[in-house]
């Protein structure tokens, strides 16, 4: 909450961490073809929120060895193999997603668990590596420690059907997260459609470059997130704009481009004010111009900064775990 600093902080953190895990796991790394994601609220006949679902397709699923204990999970993680997606997903302190991945330290699971009043989440995944189905749970125990359960194959299907008999099983390679009893803050952000703008702002780059399909809604009433009207600057209709490409920071490290728009008498939504710092197709953070110069802060300008992959990788080492 301290990092994001607005009323919809939980909705922003949920979509950011959930979708970054999904986008990192896409099968088509080059163009993202076949990748889709959805955030869906499931209600009962009284319109009460029962479950919050985050689901993707066109991803590799939770691949890797299936750990049978925390100790075995630690041993798996020490190999630092980016294909061990299951162990990284289940562990809140480790992350080694590989080149081009957005997530850096695996803290997203805490956000997902924290989105439930019951402090728990369920997950199911059909893995592209071995066509294996897995189902499990991550939850906080009475001592406020993270606990994990996991099953595979027929036993996973049996437990899953006992727990969620009215939600169809996933039928394509990918992963589904099910949050029972979701918190009011995120439920309201979905019902009042505020989360649509949050996703649009966070993921404008993949919406624009890859026509990525992200849907959100309640029960079967889902709508696709449209491309941003404000970013990239070149598509915004702002008359005065500048692009500064290929800026060398140090030998071998380059800023891909800086795009700046000057608004004149046009007003920009608060969420786009400042400069969007991009990495891996996602807005990692938004920088206020007042951080750099009091004179710049008075100018009606906004924009974005994109980096070459090797500089992105170097920057990732110094990011806050919550980026």
Order of alpha helices (4+ residues) and beta strands (2+ residues): alpha-beta-beta-alpha-alpha-alpha-beta-beta-beta-alpha-beta-alpha-alpha-alpha-beta-beta-beta-beta-beta-beta-alpha-beta-alpha
